[in-house]
Amino acid sequence: SLLGTTMGSPADWAAMVGFVERHRIKPVISEVFPLAKAAEAFALARRALAKFPEAARVNFEAGFHLHKLGRWDEAMPYFEKAIAADAAYEEPHYFRGDVLLRREEFSPAAEAFRAALTRRADYTVARLGLARALMAQYSTAQSTMRFRPSSRITPRA
């Protein structure tokens, strides 16, 4: 899954790896799917939802796989439920903003991207989404002002 590569800061990653190594945690992975098999991954997410219907991560995963299938309107309730379960979780805010942007609901999209950025200031794709929403909603000057901080972020290798 691409999710692990987009979440958290380098410090978060280092802390998590240290914790896993110290406690000798062995993660259990039931299956791994390539992006081309998003429909199969969604079926697995549905089974997880049956067991953990209120879990933020499980709801986000279901929405994420529907989003990758281009089923944006179906994904939205899962993103909203993930946010309701854990408002600090930035990923559902970003993807909610993306769906709203696709619907051309620019003001709510901008708010969703701002919510993601409030939770993680270095979230470059959320900053780009915010700039796109502002460009569609307002002026180029305002959106350029919002985009400028992203241009100073050094990409991770």
Secondary structure, 3 states (H helix, E strand, C coil): CCHHHHCCCHHHHHHHHHHHHHCCCCCCCCCCCCHHHHHHHHHHHHHHHHHCCCCHHHHHHHHHHHHHCCCHHHHHHHHHHHHHHCCCCHHHHHHHHHHHHHCCCHHHHHHHHHHHHHHCCCCHHHHHHHHHHHHHHCCHHHHHHHHHHHHCCCCCC
